[in-house]
Amino acid sequence: MAEPAVGDIIKGITDDVKLLVRDEMELAKSELAPTAKKAGVGAGLFGTAGYFAISGVSILYFAAAFGLVALGVSEWLAFLIVGVALLIIAAIAGGIGYATVRKLKGPERTIAQANQTVTDVKWAAQHALAAANAPEIEGEVVNRRALR
């Protein structure tokens, strides 16, 4: 039985590594999809917080202006109450957004699988090199340590 050529062995290893990398990418995509969705919700809440903060500051500017011009309590106090309420809403939305983003996790399974793949490829490469460098006795590869 003819043994495969070194070029064929290397091509097979290359194809296997390509397949492994493709599978790792698919695993990463499937693992990151839920995390991306939660990150989007958190970002939306941060956007909401920003919107209400800007609106609140705008109202507070109007309140200060009316307060200085009119010095009448009823008009500017109403603007001030609305502005403070908007800032409270912004603080609540910002707190919820921060808590949501803080709970996000990285692709733990993908990282663990990639590390295992690297370990397996290193082990296979070491053993392939050892087998390639081992002497042949009557058509069989012999471990050099066994000859000593």
N, C-alpha and C positions, 0 to 999 in steps of 0.2 A: 504494500500500500504506500503510495507516494505522500510524503509530508508536504503541507502547504508551504508556498514560498514566503519569505519574510515580508515581502511587499503585500501579499494577500493578508497576512496576519496583521500588519500595521493598518491596512485599509479597514479590516474588520474592527480593530480597536477604535479607529477614528469614527467609524459609523456608530459604534456603540456609545462613544462619548457624546456624539452629536445627539443621539436619541436620549441619553440621560439628561443633557442640558435642556433639550426641548421639554422633557417631562418635568424638570425642575421649574421651568418657566411657567408651565401650565399650573403646577401646584401653587406657585407664588401668586398667580392671577386669581385662582379660586380662593386662596386664603386672604388676599388683600381686598377682595370685593366688599365683604361686610364692613371691614375697617374703613374703607373709603366712604361708604354710605354714612357711617357714624361721623366721620370727619366732616362730611358735607353738612350734616345737621348742625354740628358744633360751629362750623363757619357761618352758617345761616343765622344762628343765634348771636354770634359775634356781630354780624352785619346789622341785625335788629337792634342790638345794644348800641352800636354806633349811630344808627339812624335816630333812635330816641335820645341819645346824648346830644347830638347836634340840634335836634328840635328843642330839647330842654334848654340848651344854652341860648338858642335864638330867642326863646320866650323870656328867658331871664334878662337878656339884653333889652327887650321891649319893656319889661317890667321896670328895670332900672331907669330907662329913659322916661317912661311915663311917671315914675316916682319923682324923679328930679324936676320934671317940667310942671306937673300938676300938683305934687305934694298932697294929692287926695288919696286917702287910704283905700277906698273901695275899688277903683280901677286897677291900680298897680298891684294891689294885694291879690286880686283875682288872677292877674298874669303870673305873679310869683307862685301862687299855689299850683297853677297848671305846670309851670316850669319845674317845680320840685317834684311833682307827681311823675313827669316824664323822666326825670333823672332817677327816680326810684325804680321805674320800669326798666330803664337801661341797666341799672345795677343788678336787678333780678335776672334779666336775660343774659347779661355778661357772666354772672355767677353760674348759671345753668350751662352756658356754652363752655366755660372753663372746666367745669366738672365733667362734661361730656368728652372733651378733647383729652383730658387727663387720664381717662379710663382706657384710651386706645392702646392696643398692644401691637407689637411688630409681628411679622410672619414667623412665629416660633417653629412651627413644624417644617416650614421651608428651609429655615436656617439649619435645623437639626438634620434634615435629609441631605442638604448640600454638604454639610460637614461629613456625614457618613459616606456620601459618594466620593468625596475627596480621599477619605481614608481607604476606601475600597480600591480606588484607582491606584493609589500609591502602593498598596499591598500587591495588587495584580502586576504592576510594573516591576516591582522588586523581584517578585517570583519569576516573571518572564525573563528578566535579565539574568537571574541566577540559573534558570534552565538553559538559556542561550549560551552561557559561559561554562556550563557543566560538560565534562568530557563524555564521550560515547564509548561504551564497551559493548561490542557485538550488537550494535543497533539500539541499545538502551541508554538513556541518560542516567548518569550516576552522580550522586551528590559527592562533591569533593571531600567533604568531611568524612564520608564513609570510607574513602580511600586512604586516609591517614592512619 
